[in-house]
């Protein structure tokens, strides 16, 4: 009975963490995420969810208890389903989304608990107050709605960007506010998706460990299907799967590589080459063979899942290492 009560406690925390309930209030042109206004939720909200769950999992889950194992399998499948549902919500199309088709509640009356600030009011990062760094992200998302490039947005202040939207796209004040509310919503949904992925990987990692231990206890010391024996002909990429796509897409776009013997533009053979090769990346320190590389390739340079910002960070890190390499070569005798 005590174990059941403990599982109920952790289940309540998990269900609260994976819940995605969105509503729209037309009177103030703003959205709520699980009853919180999207422009007021901080990144720390999601970090605290993970921290709280980590403590609960460590304290409650018994890896030797069959009931607990069954629970883990069920909740892992549930989170996987939530991730699949989230992937169907095409964030790139959110600018023109039909709220009712998504099943979101729409309210016309002025809310009894309105947000303190308008969605147009963006803050700069303030670690001492817990305010996150969404300013640049929201501006980039707003710009992407109107096909403005990363560079076009990054060189402008919010006031300058707003002027472009008002003058070139004839946006009224309430329309401008709605655009920013949608950008806040995308930012929050992306953080929600990141939380789901972290939880899924966490629970899947626990289940993988339990599976291995059970095999060892039964005298089976062979490697599992997802583990790779060290032998010739394998490449282990130490970064993320999408970062490998950044590298190959760069080499392709700037004519360092080609999928054609005539050196013409042909990217399909390159993607097929990666899929068919013994190339692996790591998830939770476990090697995973790269498959469906074309899916990662198609995301490069897109705002979906923050890939523009991720690629910029990756390139900046790469540039630092290239500078180190240049210095090393300059100092070589």
Secondary structure, 3 states (H helix, E strand, C coil): CHHHHHHHHHHHHHHHHHCCCEEEECCCCEEEECCEECCCCCHHHHHHHHHHHHHHHHHHCCCCCHHHHHHHHHHHHHHHHHHHHHHHCCHHHHHHCCCCCCCCEEECCCCCCCCCCCCCCCCCCECCCCECCHHHHHHHHHHHHCCCCHHHHHCCCHHHHHHHHHHHHCCCHHHHHHHHHHHHHHHHHHHHHHHHHHHHHHHHHHHHHHHHHHHHHCCCCCCCCCCCCCCCCCEECCCCHHHHHHHHHHHHHCCCCCCCCCCCCCCHHHHHHHHHCCEEEEECCEEEECCCHHHHHHHCCCCHHHHHHHHHHHHHHHHHHHHHHHHHHHCCC
